[in-house]
Amino acid sequence: MDIERSHHALAPPERPLRDQLAEIGSTRAGLRLSEVEPLRVVAVRMLPGADTSWATGLREAGVGGLPEPGRCEGQAVRALWRSPTEVWLVTQQGDLLDGVLQALRPGMNPAACAIDHSAGMVGIELQAPDVSGFLAHLVDPCGIPAQPGQATRARCMDLGVVLMRLDEQRIWLLADRPVAGYLVEWLRLTADRTAG
């Protein structure tokens, strides 16, 4: 057995993310952290200036149209503007996006394609009376979406994240799954420092 394998054999099993987040939320009055699960994130990429007739297929998934910059719109499926050539579709009802993935499989449409990023993403819901105040310890306040329906790409300490404001007291934070443990430790440290 090599050293790396023996190290992993001795390491304690990692606790589920939802348990770690619940524990952090219990240390600071009014703060609730939870994993957004299930979570499905599908990136729809399109050629700039191309015909967008393919977007009519998004209506079947409950997406009314393509969002404007800085916006996330919808309920069951939230369409999130990422760039002029990319929109993310975010939902907890994954089957709603099956049709989009099928219709926009890479190579099926010359103007657009859909790629499922779900396995590589983690979502964390932050809920607090002053959720923006808590996040301001981790993110430049200019990067925090101010109004429901707004979304931003931001740096959470040294990690790239997406923030979606659902209502005045709730924000979803989306990040790459491989950095989830590191992100949780930043959330823990911030909750400890701001408790009281």
C-alpha positions in Angstrom: 0.0 0.0 0.0 1.5 3.4 -0.9 1.6 6.3 1.4 -1.3 8.2 -0.3 -3.7 5.3 -0.1 -2.7 4.5 3.5 -3.4 8.2 4.4 -6.9 8.0 2.9 -7.6 4.7 4.7 -6.8 6.4 8.0 -8.7 9.6 7.3 -12.1 9.8 9.0 -15.1 9.7 6.6 -16.2 13.1 5.6 -19.5 14.2 7.0 -22.3 15.0 4.5 -22.3 18.6 3.4 -25.9 19.2 4.7 -24.8 18.2 8.2 -21.8 20.5 8.1 -23.9 23.4 6.9 -26.6 22.8 9.6 -23.9 22.8 12.2 -22.6 26.2 11.0 -26.0 27.7 10.9 -26.6 26.8 14.6 -23.6 28.8 15.7 -24.9 32.2 14.6 -28.4 33.5 15.6 -30.7 33.9 12.7 -28.4 32.2 10.1 -29.6 29.0 8.3 -27.3 27.3 5.8 -28.5 24.3 3.8 -27.4 22.4 0.7 -29.6 22.9 -2.3 -30.5 19.4 -3.2 -31.2 18.0 -5.5 -29.6 20.6 -7.8 -29.4 20.5 -11.6 -27.4 23.1 -13.5 -27.5 23.1 -17.3 -25.4 25.6 -19.3 -27.0 26.7 -22.6 -24.3 28.2 -24.8 -25.2 30.0 -28.0 -23.4 31.7 -30.9 -23.4 35.5 -30.6 -25.9 37.1 -33.0 -27.4 33.7 -34.1 -31.0 33.0 -34.6 -32.6 32.3 -31.2 -35.6 30.2 -32.5 -34.1 27.3 -30.5 -35.0 29.2 -27.3 -38.7 28.4 -27.8 -37.9 24.9 -26.6 -37.0 26.4 -23.2 -40.7 27.2 -22.6 -41.4 23.5 -22.2 -39.0 23.6 -19.2 -40.9 26.5 -17.8 -38.4 29.2 -18.9 -40.2 32.2 -20.2 -37.3 33.6 -22.2 -33.6 34.5 -22.0 -32.8 36.7 -19.0 -31.2 40.1 -19.2 -27.6 40.7 -17.8 -27.5 40.4 -14.0 -30.9 38.6 -13.8 -32.2 35.2 -12.8 -35.8 34.7 -13.7 -38.3 31.9 -13.2 -39.6 29.8 -10.4 -39.3 26.0 -10.9 -36.5 26.6 -13.3 -34.4 29.8 -12.9 -32.7 31.1 -16.0 -29.5 32.9 -15.0 -27.6 35.2 -17.3 -23.9 34.3 -17.4 -22.7 36.1 -20.5 -23.9 37.2 -23.9 -23.4 33.7 -25.1 -24.3 31.6 -22.0 -27.4 31.1 -19.8 -27.6 28.7 -16.9 -30.8 26.8 -16.1 -31.0 26.0 -12.4 -33.6 23.9 -10.7 -34.3 21.4 -8.0 -36.6 19.5 -10.3 -34.0 18.0 -12.6 -36.5 16.2 -14.9 -37.7 19.6 -16.1 -34.5 20.0 -18.1 -34.4 16.6 -19.7 -36.1 18.0 -22.9 -33.7 20.9 -23.1 -30.7 18.6 -22.8 -32.1 16.3 -25.5 -33.1 19.1 -27.9 -29.8 21.0 -27.5 -27.4 18.0 -27.4 -24.0 19.2 -28.7 -24.1 18.8 -32.5 -27.9 18.8 -32.8 -28.3 22.6 -33.3 -25.7 24.7 -35.0 -26.6 27.8 -33.0 -26.8 26.4 -29.4 -26.0 23.5 -27.1 -26.8 22.5 -23.6 -24.3 20.9 -21.2 -25.2 19.4 -17.8 -22.9 20.7 -15.1 -24.9 19.3 -12.2 -22.3 16.7 -11.1 -19.6 19.4 -10.8 -21.7 22.0 -8.9 -22.8 22.5 -5.3 -25.5 24.9 -4.2 -25.7 26.4 -0.7 -28.7 28.3 0.5 -28.0 31.1 2.9 -30.9 32.5 4.9 -30.8 35.2 7.5 -32.5 38.5 8.3 -29.3 40.3 7.1 -28.0 37.7 4.6 -26.2 40.5 2.7 -24.4 41.6 5.9 -23.2 38.0 6.5 -22.0 37.6 2.9 -20.2 41.0 3.0 -17.6 39.3 5.2 -16.9 36.8 2.3 -17.7 38.8 -0.8 -17.1 42.3 -2.0 -20.5 44.0 -1.1 -20.7 45.2 -4.7 -20.9 41.5 -5.8 -23.9 40.7 -3.7 -27.2 40.8 -5.6 -29.3 43.5 -4.0 -32.8 42.6 -5.2 -34.7 39.4 -5.7 -34.3 38.2 -9.2 -30.7 39.5 -9.5 -27.7 37.3 -9.9 -23.9 37.9 -10.0 -20.6 36.2 -10.5 -18.4 37.1 -7.5 -15.3 36.1 -5.6 -16.1 34.5 -2.3 -12.7 34.9 -0.6 -10.6 33.4 -3.4 -13.2 31.2 -5.1 -15.4 32.1 -8.1 -19.1 31.7 -7.2 -22.5 32.6 -8.6 -24.9 34.3 -6.2 -28.7 34.3 -6.9 -31.0 36.4 -4.7 -34.3 34.5 -4.2 -35.9 37.0 -1.8 -34.8 39.6 0.8 -33.5 37.0 3.2 -32.4 34.1 0.9 -29.5 33.7 -1.5 -28.2 30.7 -3.3 -24.5 30.4 -3.7 -23.3 28.1 -6.5 -19.7 26.8 -6.6 -17.6 24.1 -8.1 -18.1 20.8 -6.2 -14.4 20.1 -5.7 -14.0 23.2 -3.5 -17.1 22.6 -1.4 -15.1 21.6 1.7 -12.9 24.6 1.5 -16.0 26.9 1.0 -17.7 25.3 4.0 -14.6 26.1 6.2 -14.8 29.8 5.1 -18.5 29.8 6.0 -17.7 28.2 9.4 -14.9 30.7 10.1 -17.2 33.7 9.1 -20.1 32.4 11.2 -17.8 32.0 14.2 -16.3 35.5 13.8 -19.6 37.2 13.4 -21.6 35.2 16.1 -23.0 37.1 19.0 
